[in-house]
Amino acid sequence: MRMLFLGDVVGRPGRDVVTSLLPGLVADWALDFVAVNGENAAGGFGITEAIYDDLRAAGADAVTLGNHSFDQREALVFIERAPHLLRPANYPAGTPGRGAALVEAKNGANVLVLNLMGRTFMDPLDDPFAAVDRALEGAELGRVADAVLIDFHAETTSEKQAFGHYCDGRASLVVGTHTHVPTADHRILAGGTAFMTDVGMCGSYEGVIGMDKEEPIRRFIRKLPSARFEPAGGAGTLSGVAVETDDATGLAVRIAPVRIGGALAPALPDFWG
């Protein structure tokens, strides 16, 4: 199975680069499954139903979220009628929406998509390690699910890497989101799980983690907010990770970073032509 995961979509530059490039990537690379983190898609904070629909129309089979899941209040309502939109599974019981979904891929396969959030320097949610155990129970890779994709939305590299190793052999891909800067450690772990500490963002790298640079600089210097954060202008970069899995096991056999457009050096998988 050919899978593509795209990092946090930040504001209009991120939306534009995803909606313009993703349909062509789906066709050119014969992608079977695409997941996109959309938690910063609406002006950098949250997601709206219209944006969710646009990402789905562009080719996203699932859209994951994170700590900004409900910054746009309409998400509290429309998430209930959006079965392919996932908020962290370790949110408290009773939170609207779902943290796991078995999604049919473009080739008819079943992909279990999980969204979880770390706790180090983040909101004190339920234990993500226990939550992933519960989510995977009864939905084992290679038996119920043809592939398992996990978006771990977390702040620290150590927690992300520990989580990747914890899930090794039980998931096709564990990918970190939230910090918006792509790491260079994409690899297949010993148990066959593809892993990348942070996939980066789809947005403008001309600012500070996707936001116009002036206000973050002022806050670091003065320690006082003086204006709202606004998405940075300029051309967006599409940042993601490409993974190919083995049909028999659902485990990864290839992984490569994806970076197209904008300010970063380009990177494309060399195994899909």
NUFI-424874 format. One record per atom (N, C-alpha, C): residue in one letter; atom name; x, y, z. Coordinates in steps of 0.02 Angstrom, whole numbers. Layout:
N
r, a, c1, c2, c3
A, CA, X, Y, Z
...
END
This chain:
273
r, a, c1, c2, c3
M, N, 42, -60, 0
M, CA, 0, 0, 0
M, C, 44, 62, 0
R, N, 24, 111, -39
R, CA, 61, 175, -42
R, C, 23, 227, -2
M, N, 57, 254, 50
M, CA, 25, 302, 94
M, C, 65, 367, 96
L, N, 28, 422, 104
L, CA, 59, 488, 111
L, C, 28, 522, 171
F, N, 71, 547, 216
F, CA, 47, 586, 272
F, C, 74, 657, 265
L, N, 30, 707, 270
L, CA, 50, 777, 265
L, C, 45, 811, 333
G, N, 97, 850, 349
G, CA, 100, 883, 414
G, C, 51, 941, 421
D, N, 51, 970, 481
D, CA, 3, 1021, 501
D, C, -6, 1074, 447
V, N, -68, 1081, 424
V, CA, -85, 1132, 375
V, C, -95, 1198, 412
V, N, -55, 1249, 396
V, CA, -57, 1312, 433
V, C, -83, 1368, 387
G, N, -144, 1391, 401
G, CA, -172, 1448, 366
G, C, -180, 1439, 291
R, N, -192, 1495, 258
R, CA, -204, 1493, 185
R, C, -144, 1468, 146
P, N, -81, 1487, 162
P, CA, -26, 1459, 123
P, C, -24, 1383, 126
G, N, -39, 1354, 184
G, CA, -41, 1282, 190
G, C, -99, 1251, 152
R, N, -157, 1281, 158
R, CA, -216, 1256, 123
R, C, -205, 1258, 48
D, N, -177, 1314, 24
D, CA, -168, 1322, -48
D, C, -120, 1271, -77
V, N, -64, 1259, -41
V, CA, -15, 1212, -69
V, C, -41, 1140, -67
V, N, -81, 1124, -17
V, CA, -109, 1056, -13
V, C, -162, 1046, -66
T, N, -209, 1092, -70
T, CA, -264, 1082, -118
T, C, -241, 1087, -190
S, N, -186, 1123, -203
S, CA, -161, 1128, -272
S, C, -118, 1068, -292
L, N, -79, 1041, -245
L, CA, -32, 988, -262
L, C, -57, 917, -249
L, N, -98, 909, -197
L, CA, -117, 841, -177
L, C, -153, 802, -231
P, N, -201, 829, -267
P, CA, -234, 789, -319
P, C, -185, 760, -370
G, N, -135, 799, -389
G, CA, -85, 774, -437
G, C, -41, 720, -406
L, N, -24, 726, -342
L, CA, 17, 675, -309
L, C, -22, 609, -303
V, N, -86, 614, -288
V, CA, -127, 553, -284
V, C, -126, 516, -351
A, N, -132, 554, -405
A, CA, -133, 523, -472
A, C, -64, 499, -493
D, N, -13, 542, -485
D, CA, 54, 525, -510
D, C, 86, 468, -471
W, N, 74, 465, -406
W, CA, 105, 414, -364
W, C, 59, 355, -351
A, N, -1, 356, -380
A, CA, -51, 303, -370
A, C, -60, 289, -295
L, N, -72, 342, -258
L, CA, -78, 336, -185
L, C, -141, 298, -166
D, N, -134, 254, -117
D, CA, -191, 217, -92
D, C, -223, 252, -33
F, N, -184, 290, 5
F, CA, -211, 322, 65
F, C, -173, 386, 81
V, N, -211, 437, 98
V, CA, -182, 502, 117
V, C, -214, 525, 182
A, N, -172, 545, 230
A, CA, -196, 577, 291
A, C, -162, 645, 298
V, N, -199, 693, 325
V, CA, -174, 762, 331
V, C, -191, 787, 401
N, N, -142, 818, 435
N, CA, -158, 851, 498
N, C, -184, 921, 483
G, N, -246, 935, 505
G, CA, -278, 998, 489
G, C, -292, 1044, 547
E, N, -256, 1034, 603
E, CA, -276, 1071, 664
E, C, -259, 1145, 663
N, N, -217, 1167, 616
N, CA, -200, 1238, 611
N, C, -225, 1269, 546
A, N, -272, 1235, 513
A, CA, -290, 1254, 445
A, C, -330, 1319, 441
A, N, -368, 1336, 493
A, CA, -410, 1396, 492
A, C, -374, 1454, 524
G, N, -336, 1492, 485
G, CA, -300, 1549, 511
G, C, -248, 1531, 563
G, N, -226, 1469, 563
G, CA, -176, 1446, 611
G, C, -205, 1414, 673
F, N, -271, 1416, 681
F, CA, -302, 1392, 743
F, C, -366, 1354, 728
G, N, -362, 1288, 729
G, CA, -422, 1247, 719
G, C, -439, 1235, 647
I, N, -499, 1209, 637
I, CA, -522, 1190, 570
I, C, -597, 1204, 565
T, N, -619, 1223, 506
T, CA, -690, 1233, 493
T, C, -716, 1177, 449
E, N, -781, 1171, 444
E, CA, -810, 1118, 403
E, C, -793, 1128, 329
A, N, -794, 1191, 307
A, CA, -778, 1205, 237
A, C, -706, 1185, 221
I, N, -660, 1198, 266
I, CA, -590, 1179, 254
I, C, -583, 1104, 256
Y, N, -616, 1071, 303
Y, CA, -615, 998, 305
Y, C, -640, 969, 239
D, N, -695, 996, 214
D, CA, -722, 972, 150
D, C, -672, 983, 93
D, N, -637, 1040, 94
D, CA, -588, 1054, 41
D, C, -530, 1004, 43
L, N, -506, 987, 103
L, CA, -452, 939, 110
L, C, -474, 870, 87
R, N, -534, 852, 104
R, CA, -560, 787, 82
R, C, -567, 786, 5
A, N, -592, 840, -24
A, CA, -601, 843, -96
A, C, -534, 840, -133
A, N, -481, 865, -100
A, CA, -415, 865, -131
A, C, -383, 796, -131
G, N, -410, 750, -90
G, CA, -383, 682, -89
G, C, -368, 654, -20
A, N, -380, 692, 33
A, CA, -367, 667, 101
A, C, -420, 616, 121
D, N, -398, 556, 138
D, CA, -444, 505, 162
D, C, -461, 514, 236
A, N, -415, 545, 273
A, CA, -427, 559, 344
A, C, -392, 624, 361
V, N, -422, 661, 408
V, CA, -393, 724, 432
V, C, -387, 719, 508
T, N, -326, 727, 533
T, CA, -313, 723, 605
T, C, -306, 793, 634
L, N, -309, 797, 701
L, CA, -307, 862, 735
L, C, -255, 861, 790
G, N, -266, 900, 844
G, CA, -218, 904, 899
G, C, -243, 951, 952
N, N, -198, 991, 982
N, CA, -218, 1033, 1037
N, C, -262, 1092, 1017
H, N, -265, 1107, 951
H, CA, -310, 1160, 927
H, C, -374, 1132, 896
S, N, -391, 1071, 914
S, CA, -449, 1037, 882
S, C, -512, 1079, 883
F, N, -526, 1113, 938
F, CA, -590, 1146, 945
F, C, -583, 1222, 952
D, N, -527, 1250, 925
D, CA, -520, 1323, 926
D, C, -574, 1357, 885
Q, N, -596, 1324, 831
Q, CA, -654, 1348, 794
Q, C, -715, 1312, 823
R, N, -759, 1349, 855
R, CA, -812, 1318, 894
R, C, -858, 1274, 852
E, N, -863, 1288, 788
E, CA, -907, 1246, 746
E, C, -882, 1174, 744
A, N, -818, 1163, 758
A, CA, -792, 1095, 757
A, C, -824, 1052, 811
L, N, -847, 1081, 865
L, CA, -880, 1043, 917
L, C, -943, 1009, 891
V, N, -972, 1038, 838
V, CA, -1034, 1011, 810
V, C, -1021, 969, 749
F, N, -984, 996, 700
F, CA, -979, 960, 637
F, C, -934, 899, 642
I, N, -891, 895, 692
I, CA, -849, 835, 699
I, C, -891, 772, 708
E, N, -951, 780, 735
E, CA, -994, 722, 745
E, C, -1021, 694, 680
R, N, -1024, 735, 629
R, CA, -1048, 710, 564
R, C, -991, 705, 513
A, N, -930, 705, 538
A, CA, -871, 699, 495
A, C, -831, 638, 518
P, N, -849, 577, 496
P, CA, -817, 516, 523
P, C, -743, 509, 506
H, N, -719, 548, 458
H, CA, -648, 544, 439
H, C, -607, 600, 471
L, N, -636, 636, 518
L, CA, -602, 689, 555
L, C, -589, 664, 626
L, N, -525, 663, 646
L, CA, -507, 633, 710
L, C, -474, 683, 756
R, N, -498, 685, 819
R, CA, -463, 724, 871
R, C, -425, 674, 914
P, N, -380, 696, 958
P, CA, -341, 649, 998
P, C, -385, 600, 1037
A, N, -366, 536, 1033
A, CA, -405, 484, 1066
A, C, -400, 487, 1142
N, N, -349, 521, 1168
N, CA, -341, 525, 1240
N, C, -370, 589, 1270
Y, N, -415, 623, 1232
Y, CA, -456, 675, 1262
Y, C, -502, 643, 1314
P, N, -528, 681, 1361
P, CA, -572, 653, 1413
P, C, -635, 621, 1382
A, N, -662, 573, 1418
A, CA, -724, 541, 1397
A, C, -779, 594, 1390
G, N, -818, 590, 1337
G, CA, -871, 637, 1325
G, C, -853, 693, 1277
T, N, -788, 699, 1260
T, CA, -768, 749, 1211
T, C, -799, 732, 1143
P, N, -827, 780, 1108
P, CA, -856, 765, 1042
P, C, -806, 734, 995
G, N, -831, 693, 949
G, CA, -790, 664, 898
G, C, -760, 597, 919
R, N, -709, 577, 882
R, CA, -678, 511, 892
R, C, -603, 518, 881
G, N, -566, 472, 912
G, CA, -493, 473, 905
G, C, -466, 417, 863
A, N, -510, 374, 839
A, CA, -490, 318, 797
A, C, -545, 304, 746
A, N, -524, 283, 687
A, CA, -572, 265, 635
A, C, -541, 214, 588
L, N, -581, 165, 569
L, CA, -561, 118, 518
L, C, -587, 145, 451
V, N, -541, 167, 409
V, CA, -558, 204, 348
V, C, -542, 162, 287
E, N, -588, 161, 240
E, CA, -575, 124, 178
E, C, -529, 165, 133
A, N, -474, 133, 112
A, CA, -426, 166, 68
A, C, -451, 167, -3
K, N, -415, 202, -45
K, CA, -435, 208, -115
K, C, -433, 141, -151
N, N, -393, 94, -126
N, CA, -389, 27, -157
N, C, -434, -23, -123
G, N, -477, 0, -77
G, CA, -523, -44, -42
G, C, -497, -75, 22
A, N, -434, -63, 38
A, CA, -406, -90, 100
A, C, -433, -51, 160
N, N, -425, -81, 220
N, CA, -446, -49, 282
N, C, -386, -20, 318
V, N, -388, 45, 332
V, CA, -333, 79, 367
V, C, -360, 105, 434
L, N, -329, 82, 488
L, CA, -346, 109, 554
L, C, -305, 172, 565
V, N, -339, 228, 574
V, CA, -306, 292, 586
V, C, -317, 312, 659
L, N, -263, 327, 694
L, CA, -266, 347, 764
L, C, -234, 416, 772
N, N, -264, 457, 813
N, CA, -237, 522, 830
N, C, -230, 525, 906
L, N, -169, 537, 930
L, CA, -157, 542, 1002
L, C, -114, 603, 1016
M, N, -116, 626, 1078
M, CA, -79, 686, 1096
M, C, -33, 672, 1155
G, N, 29, 698, 1151
G, CA, 76, 691, 1206
G, C, 58, 735, 1265
R, N, 93, 723, 1321
R, CA, 77, 760, 1382
R, C, 134, 804, 1407
T, N, 195, 794, 1381
T, CA, 252, 834, 1404
T, C, 248, 904, 1374
F, N, 242, 955, 1418
F, CA, 233, 1026, 1397
F, C, 169, 1035, 1356
M, N, 120, 992, 1366
M, CA, 56, 996, 1332
M, C, 1, 992, 1385
D, N, -61, 993, 1363
D, CA, -117, 985, 1409
D, C, -113, 917, 1444
P, N, -131, 913, 1508
P, CA, -126, 850, 1546
P, C, -184, 803, 1528
L, N, -180, 773, 1470
L, CA, -232, 726, 1448
L, C, -220, 657, 1477
D, N, -263, 609, 1459
D, CA, -253, 540, 1479
D, C, -189, 513, 1449
D, N, -164, 459, 1478
D, CA, -101, 428, 1457
D, C, -107, 405, 1384
P, N, -66, 432, 1337
P, CA, -72, 411, 1268
P, C, -47, 339, 1256
F, N, -2, 316, 1298
F, CA, 23, 247, 1291
F, C, -32, 197, 1307
A, N, -69, 210, 1360
A, CA, -125, 166, 1376
A, C, -181, 173, 1325
A, N, -190, 234, 1299
A, CA, -244, 246, 1250
A, C, -230, 210, 1185
V, N, -167, 207, 1164
V, CA, -153, 172, 1101
V, C, -161, 97, 1111
D, N, -145, 71, 1170
D, CA, -158, 0, 1183
D, C, -232, -16, 1176
R, N, -274, 26, 1205
R, CA, -346, 14, 1200
R, C, -370, 18, 1128
A, N, -344, 66, 1091
A, CA, -366, 76, 1022
A, C, -346, 18, 977
L, N, -287, -11, 990
L, CA, -262, -65, 948
L, C, -290, -133, 969
E, N, -318, -138, 1028
E, CA, -346, -201, 1051
E, C, -406, -221, 1007
G, N, -402, -277, 977
G, CA, -456, -301, 933
G, C, -453, -273, 863
A, N, -403, -232, 847
A, CA, -396, -205, 780
A, C, -324, -213, 757
E, N, -299, -274, 764
E, CA, -229, -288, 753
E, C, -209, -278, 679
L, N, -149, -254, 670
L, CA, -120, -246, 604
L, C, -113, -314, 570
G, N, -136, -318, 508
G, CA, -132, -380, 471
G, C, -190, -426, 481
R, N, -233, -412, 530
R, CA, -292, -454, 542
R, C, -356, -415, 528
V, N, -367, -363, 567
V, CA, -425, -319, 556
V, C, -407, -262, 509
A, N, -348, -233, 520
A, CA, -326, -175, 481
A, C, -270, -196, 434
D, N, -275, -175, 371
D, CA, -222, -187, 322
D, C, -163, -140, 334
A, N, -176, -84, 366
A, CA, -123, -36, 384
A, C, -147, 2, 445
V, N, -100, 24, 486
V, CA, -115, 66, 545
V, C, -72, 128, 541
L, N, -103, 186, 541
L, CA, -69, 251, 538
L, C, -84, 290, 601
I, N, -31, 311, 636
I, CA, -39, 347, 699
I, C, -7, 416, 694
D, N, -47, 467, 707
D, CA, -23, 536, 712
D, C, -15, 551, 787
F, N, 48, 559, 809
F, CA, 61, 574, 879
F, C, 78, 648, 884
H, N, 33, 687, 911
H, CA, 38, 760, 913
H, C, 70, 779, 980
A, N, 135, 796, 978
A, CA, 171, 805, 1041
A, C, 226, 856, 1033
E, N, 249, 881, 1090
E, CA, 298, 935, 1091
E, C, 370, 911, 1090
T, N, 387, 861, 1130
T, CA, 458, 844, 1137
T, C, 477, 785, 1092
T, N, 539, 788, 1068
T, CA, 565, 734, 1027
T, C, 570, 669, 1067
S, N, 586, 674, 1131
S, CA, 594, 614, 1172
S, C, 528, 576, 1179
E, N, 474, 612, 1192
E, CA, 409, 578, 1199
E, C, 387, 548, 1133
K, N, 400, 583, 1078
K, CA, 381, 557, 1013
K, C, 420, 494, 997
Q, N, 485, 494, 1009
Q, CA, 525, 436, 994
Q, C, 508, 377, 1039
A, N, 495, 390, 1103
A, CA, 475, 337, 1148
A, C, 409, 306, 1124
F, N, 364, 348, 1101
F, CA, 299, 323, 1078
F, C, 307, 282, 1015
G, N, 351, 304, 970
G, CA, 364, 265, 909
G, C, 389, 196, 925
H, N, 439, 191, 970
H, CA, 465, 126, 989
H, C, 412, 84, 1024
Y, N, 370, 116, 1063
Y, CA, 317, 79, 1099
Y, C, 268, 46, 1050
C, N, 256, 79, 994
C, CA, 209, 53, 944
C, C, 242, 11, 891
D, N, 308, 4, 894
D, CA, 345, -31, 841
D, C, 319, -103, 833
G, N, 306, -121, 771
G, CA, 280, -187, 756
G, C, 204, -191, 757
R, N, 172, -139, 784
R, CA, 99, -139, 788
R, C, 67, -87, 742
A, N, 108, -47, 708
A, CA, 82, 5, 664
A, C, 124, 7, 600
S, N, 93, 30, 547
S, CA, 130, 40, 484
S, C, 172, 103, 487
L, N, 143, 155, 517
L, CA, 176, 221, 521
L, C, 157, 255, 586
V, N, 207, 278, 623
V, CA, 197, 325, 678
V, C, 233, 388, 660
V, N, 197, 443, 656
V, CA, 226, 506, 634
V, C, 209, 561, 685
G, N, 259, 601, 701
G, CA, 249, 656, 748
G, C, 226, 719, 712
T, N, 182, 755, 744
T, CA, 160, 821, 721
T, C, 165, 871, 778
H, N, 149, 934, 764
H, CA, 142, 988, 812
H, C, 198, 1038, 812
T, N, 262, 1017, 803
T, CA, 316, 1067, 809
T, C, 333, 1100, 743
H, N, 304, 1077, 687
H, CA, 304, 1112, 623
H, C, 371, 1115, 587
V, N, 421, 1079, 612
V, CA, 487, 1079, 580
V, C, 505, 1007, 563
P, N, 517, 990, 499
P, CA, 530, 920, 482
P, C, 598, 897, 509
T, N, 598, 838, 538
T, CA, 659, 808, 564
T, C, 690, 763, 510
A, N, 752, 745, 520
A, CA, 790, 707, 470
A, C, 798, 634, 490
D, N, 754, 609, 535
D, CA, 764, 542, 563
D, C, 713, 491, 537
H, N, 685, 503, 478
H, CA, 637, 455, 450
H, C, 672, 389, 440
R, N, 640, 336, 464
R, CA, 671, 270, 460
R, C, 619, 216, 475
I, N, 637, 154, 464
I, CA, 595, 98, 483
I, C, 626, 66, 545
L, N, 587, 63, 598
L, CA, 611, 37, 662
L, C, 620, -39, 658
A, N, 650, -67, 709
A, CA, 669, -138, 708
A, C, 609, -184, 697
G, N, 551, -165, 722
G, CA, 492, -207, 715
G, C, 453, -197, 652
G, N, 475, -150, 609
G, CA, 443, -139, 545
G, C, 397, -80, 540
T, N, 396, -37, 591
T, CA, 354, 23, 590
T, C, 394, 82, 562
A, N, 367, 116, 513
A, CA, 398, 177, 487
A, C, 388, 233, 538
F, N, 439, 274, 548
F, CA, 437, 325, 600
F, C, 472, 388, 577
M, N, 445, 445, 598
M, CA, 477, 510, 589
M, C, 457, 554, 648
T, N, 506, 583, 683
T, CA, 491, 620, 744
T, C, 443, 678, 731
D, N, 455, 717, 679
D, CA, 406, 768, 660
D, C, 407, 777, 584
V, N, 348, 776, 556
V, CA, 341, 778, 483
V, C, 345, 849, 455
G, N, 344, 899, 500
G, CA, 345, 968, 476
G, C, 274, 993, 463
M, N, 269, 1049, 429
M, CA, 203, 1079, 416
M, C, 194, 1093, 342
C, N, 132, 1101, 324
C, CA, 115, 1128, 258
C, C, 96, 1201, 269
G, N, 141, 1245, 251
G, CA, 130, 1316, 264
G, C, 192, 1355, 244
S, N, 194, 1418, 265
S, CA, 250, 1462, 246
S, C, 305, 1457, 298
Y, N, 365, 1438, 275
Y, CA, 423, 1436, 319
Y, C, 459, 1504, 322
E, N, 428, 1556, 295
E, CA, 457, 1623, 299
E, C, 445, 1655, 367
G, N, 402, 1625, 408
G, CA, 386, 1651, 474
G, C, 415, 1609, 529
V, N, 380, 1607, 586
V, CA, 400, 1568, 644
V, C, 347, 1514, 654
I, N, 365, 1452, 641
I, CA, 321, 1394, 640
I, C, 254, 1409, 606
G, N, 259, 1444, 550
G, CA, 200, 1458, 509
G, C, 166, 1524, 520
M, N, 186, 1559, 572
M, CA, 155, 1624, 589
M, C, 201, 1682, 568
D, N, 170, 1738, 552
D, CA, 208, 1798, 536
D, C, 260, 1811, 591
K, N, 321, 1824, 572
K, CA, 377, 1823, 620
K, C, 377, 1882, 668
E, N, 344, 1939, 651
E, CA, 351, 1999, 692
E, C, 323, 1990, 762
E, N, 264, 1962, 769
E, CA, 235, 1955, 836
E, C, 272, 1905, 879
P, N, 292, 1847, 854
P, CA, 333, 1803, 896
P, C, 398, 1835, 919
I, N, 431, 1872, 875
I, CA, 493, 1906, 894
I, C, 480, 1956, 950
R, N, 426, 1996, 942
R, CA, 409, 2045, 994
R, C, 396, 2011, 1061
R, N, 361, 1955, 1060
R, CA, 345, 1922, 1123
R, C, 407, 1893, 1156
F, N, 455, 1868, 1116
F, CA, 516, 1843, 1146
F, C, 557, 1901, 1177
I, N, 555, 1960, 1146
I, CA, 595, 2016, 1170
I, C, 561, 2051, 1229
R, N, 496, 2063, 1223
R, CA, 460, 2104, 1272
R, C, 422, 2063, 1324
K, N, 410, 1999, 1309
K, CA, 372, 1955, 1354
K, C, 300, 1978, 1362
L, N, 275, 2015, 1314
L, CA, 206, 2038, 1315
L, C, 175, 2030, 1246
P, N, 113, 2005, 1243
P, CA, 80, 2003, 1177
P, C, 58, 2072, 1156
S, N, 66, 2087, 1091
S, CA, 45, 2152, 1066
S, C, -4, 2146, 1007
A, N, -11, 2086, 981
A, CA, -57, 2076, 925
A, C, -72, 2002, 919
R, N, -123, 1985, 879
R, CA, -139, 1916, 866
R, C, -85, 1883, 823
F, N, -76, 1818, 832
F, CA, -35, 1781, 785
F, C, -74, 1774, 720
E, N, -40, 1786, 664
E, CA, -69, 1779, 598
E, C, -24, 1735, 556
P, N, -52, 1693, 512
P, CA, -9, 1652, 470
P, C, 38, 1694, 427
A, N, 99, 1668, 419
A, CA, 148, 1703, 378
A, C, 127, 1703, 305
G, N, 146, 1755, 270
G, CA, 134, 1758, 198
G, C, 188, 1721, 160
G, N, 184, 1723, 95
G, CA, 233, 1690, 53
G, C, 210, 1622, 31
A, N, 249, 1591, -12
A, CA, 230, 1526, -40
A, C, 234, 1472, 14
G, N, 186, 1427, 12
G, CA, 185, 1372, 59
G, C, 229, 1314, 36
T, N, 254, 1277, 84
T, CA, 290, 1215, 71
T, C, 246, 1156, 91
L, N, 240, 1107, 48
L, CA, 205, 1046, 65
L, C, 255, 999, 98
S, N, 245, 983, 162
S, CA, 290, 939, 199
S, C, 253, 876, 219
G, N, 283, 818, 206
G, CA, 251, 756, 223
G, C, 299, 699, 225
V, N, 271, 638, 228
V, CA, 312, 578, 227
V, C, 275, 526, 185
A, N, 313, 492, 143
A, CA, 287, 440, 99
A, C, 307, 372, 127
V, N, 260, 326, 129
V, CA, 273, 259, 157
V, C, 242, 207, 112
E, N, 278, 154, 100
E, CA, 250, 96, 65
E, C, 251, 36, 112
T, N, 196, 0, 115
T, CA, 190, -57, 160
T, C, 188, -123, 123
D, N, 202, -176, 160
D, CA, 198, -244, 134
D, C, 126, -268, 139
D, N, 99, -295, 85
D, CA, 29, -316, 85
D, C, 17, -373, 134
A, N, 65, -416, 145
A, CA, 54, -474, 188
A, C, 52, -455, 262
T, N, 96, -409, 282
T, CA, 103, -393, 354
T, C, 74, -325, 373
G, N, 70, -279, 325
G, CA, 50, -211, 340
G, C, 106, -168, 367
L, N, 165, -197, 376
L, CA, 223, -160, 401
L, C, 257, -123, 344
A, N, 299, -75, 362
A, CA, 330, -32, 313
A, C, 390, -66, 279
V, N, 398, -52, 216
V, CA, 457, -75, 179
V, C, 496, -16, 151
R, N, 465, 42, 144
R, CA, 500, 102, 120
R, C, 472, 164, 154
I, N, 515, 213, 164
I, CA, 494, 277, 191
I, C, 539, 332, 162
A, N, 510, 390, 149
A, CA, 548, 446, 122
A, C, 512, 511, 140
P, N, 551, 565, 152
P, CA, 519, 630, 165
P, C, 493, 660, 100
V, N, 444, 703, 106
V, CA, 416, 739, 49
V, C, 416, 814, 66
R, N, 449, 853, 24
R, CA, 448, 927, 30
R, C, 443, 955, -40
I, N, 392, 995, -51
I, CA, 381, 1024, -118
I, C, 363, 1098, -110
G, N, 398, 1141, -147
G, CA, 381, 1212, -150
G, C, 406, 1251, -90
G, N, 397, 1317, -94
G, CA, 414, 1360, -38
G, C, 489, 1366, -26
A, N, 507, 1371, 38
A, CA, 575, 1391, 57
A, C, 622, 1333, 71
L, N, 598, 1273, 81
L, CA, 641, 1217, 100
L, C, 669, 1181, 40
A, N, 725, 1147, 50
A, CA, 754, 1106, -3
A, C, 705, 1051, -21
P, N, 694, 1038, -85
P, CA, 645, 988, -105
P, C, 667, 917, -87
A, N, 618, 874, -76
A, CA, 631, 803, -63
A, C, 572, 763, -89
L, N, 588, 712, -128
L, CA, 537, 669, -157
L, C, 557, 596, -148
P, N, 509, 550, -140
P, CA, 527, 479, -137
P, C, 554, 456, -204
D, N, 607, 415, -201
D, CA, 637, 391, -264
D, C, 611, 322, -283
F, N, 563, 296, -245
F, CA, 539, 229, -258
F, C, 470, 227, -292
W, N, 442, 285, -308
W, CA, 378, 287, -344
W, C, 385, 319, -413
G, N, 445, 327, -437
G, CA, 455, 354, -505
G, C, 451, 429, -506
END
